Amino acid sequence: MTEPHSGRRRELLIGGERVRPAGDEYLDIVYPATGDTFAAVAVADDSDVDRAVRAATAALIHRGFLTQGTPSS
């Protein structure tokens, strides 16, 4: 029997902020020795990955590691 994760829900970290996943999907993390669920982590979908890449690119441009014209591939 699994125990509730006691509010240990982990959001995505995008642009320095904790955000809910676009699909509002979470994956329970289970301690195998007991079968207890001890946390739930956000599952990122394609739009979450796009947001994260945009935020990372903006941060790199802001810090001067990239320029606006730098190819993304």
N, C-alpha and C positions, 0 to 999 in steps of 0.2 A: 504494500500500500504506500502510495506517495504522500508526503506531507506537503502542505502549501509552502511556497518559496518565501513567505514572510516579507513580502514587499521588496525582495532583492531583484527587482526588474532592472535590467541594464539597457539603456537607450543607446542609440548611435551617437558617435561624437563626430560632428560635421562642422567645420568652421569654428572650432573651439567651443561649441555648444552641444549640450545633450538634446537630441531631437528624437521624436517618435518615428519609427519607420513608416514610409508611405503606405505600405500594405498592412500596417498595424498587426504584423505577424511576429510572434515570439517563439523561441525554441526553449523548452524546459531542459535544464541541465540537471542530470540525475547522478547522485553519488552511487557508484555501482555496488559498493559493499552493503548498502542498506536499501537501495531503491528509492531513497528520499529525494525529492526535487528540492534543490537548494538555491536555484536561481533561474531566471528566465532572461534570455538575451534576445535582442532585436535581430530580426532577419532582414537584411538589406535586399531591396529589389533593384532593378536597372535604374529607376529614377533616383534612388538613394545614392547609388554609385555615381551617377551623373552629377548630383549635387555635391558630393564629396570631391570629385575631380575638379569641378568649377571652383569650389572653396580653396582647394590646395593650389590650384593655378593662380587664383587671385592673391593668395598669401605669398607665393613665390615672386609674382610681379611686384607686389608691394615691398618686399624685402630686397628687390633688385637682382634676384637670381635669374629671372626671365624678363624678357621684354614683350610688349604686346604682339610683335611680329614673329615671335618664336614659334616654329611649327610644333603641333601637338603630337605628331607621330614620329 
